[in-house]
């Protein structure tokens, strides 16, 4: 707003001075990712114009609302800017690493059958037999893993693929059993 020969009124802004030794970075995270994000946690950033270089920073603030259309929350991150290589308006890739519990039991996401009401895992009980088991699932991890809060113990063997076939077979057996029980109750049934 300031230039040579410009007439200035009292109280008018002439300059905006910004200290770019630390840069704030605005980040959107999905709603389901929020349990993994904590104020003060470490963050890393990569820029396309400086390949291979990772800047280190931290989460300064988690905004207390979600954007209704995108179902995302906003974070404010801070990164030191030595040499002023970080410029306002740049796009960046952000990496957040969080640890919820070091000794958590985790299972691959594809091992869980989610009916919408229940979450089931098939557990090997020996001799080629499997048992459906309800599990209480916690957070989803970085590598498509679920934290198991209850229903499984460490060391139990579970089905990782083709569990949909076991689920279909168990549902079919359950339906046949119910039909047979119903026929026995009907008068004149053989």
Secondary structure, 3 states (H helix, E strand, C coil): CCCCCCCCCCCCCCCCCCCCCEEEEEEEEEHHHHHHCCCCCEEEEEECCEEEEEEEEEEEEEEEEEECCCCEEEEEEEEECHHHCCCCCCCCEEEECCCCCCCCEEEEHHHCEECCCCEEEEEEEECCEEEEEECEEEEECCCCEEEEEECCCCCCCECCCCHHHHHHHHHHHHHHHHHHHHHHHCCCCC
